[in-house]
């Protein structure tokens, strides 16, 4: 039986992923004044131990005013390097390539955590720190919702300075030991705000025409690529379609420009500009693989590798996406949160890893021993109940 493409290594510059399964960056909102905690170590480590080829740490902010909540992780200062280095080392030590996403929330900043309502903070809450430096900024003075704070429009010089902040954070990410870096330009956050004509009303060189609205994202990609080691891959996450003046045609054109300045992979997501159209709440988000068509088209037309994400749930589904050339990588978020050992489970279902070589020795030893013991049953993920267990052939 041929090795499934899902479990075939992929080389990106000088980095080799042992398989095509990526743990997508997922906000944990659990940092302590910007510092990574034991939660981050545990959260990332369990995915690495579960067999994923690449584990990407959540959107980590490049500036204090870029924090969405009090729980965002930070890399705007060297003091955050040791905590993040501990996470990167732990991911690598458990068999996966460590990566990190760098972001800035723009007008979607200074909020309570989602499970606390996602409401604007007032500044007197117990966990709030450095309030005076936590100003809500954006391309233009357009609030996210009627209840949101009205952001201050960044000056021309501040936009240029922000490019430098991304580059500085990328240098720190390298010092942390991350091997892949992703620029977050999706989900209605700052870079996406510059792309959308709904949120970008500027009249300078960063607003107006499509070319001008793309300028900030391209300049950041150039600046980051200039300081990020040439042997390490660079990704960018886009909301390829947002129903707010930014669509797939424009994403294809932007992706082609990003490839020219050294972006290796486009991470294809959607939505986030408008409150009523968050990435997970739209009608199209109810189906399997709802964002895969974005990855497919950008891969074919922009001359760049792509990563598909969005309700990729089953092993055969992920394999089919790769086999049909719709993407180069598949990323999982909520499904791998549901089952952190999804890669190991998928490898068993596809017959790719009979000896459990994908996972660390403490797991490998016991699971391979059970598999070879003549046990008549199947793992719980193979059946819903005892009545569904197929007879052993």
Buried (B, 14 or more C-beta within 10 A) or exposed (E): EEEBBBBBEBEBBEBEBBBBBBBBBBBBBBBBEBBBBEBBBEBBBBBBBBBBBBBBBBBBBBBBBBBBBBBBBBBBEEEBBEBBBBBBBBBBEBBBBBBBBBBBBBBBBBBBBEEBEBEBBEEEEEEBEEBEEBEBBBBBEBBBBEEBBEBBBBEEEEBEEBBEBBBBBBBBBBBBBBBBBBBBBBBBBBBBBBBBBBBBBBEEEBBBEBEBBBBBBBBBBBBBBEBBBEEBBBBBBBBBBBBBBBEBEBBBBBBBBBBEBBBBBBBBBBBBBBBEBBBBEBEBBEEEBBBBBBBBBBBEBBEBBBBBBBBBBBBEBBBBBBEEEBBBBBBBBEBBBEBBBBBBBBBBBBEBBEEBBBBBEEBBEEBBEEBEEEEEEEBEBEEEEEEEBEEEE
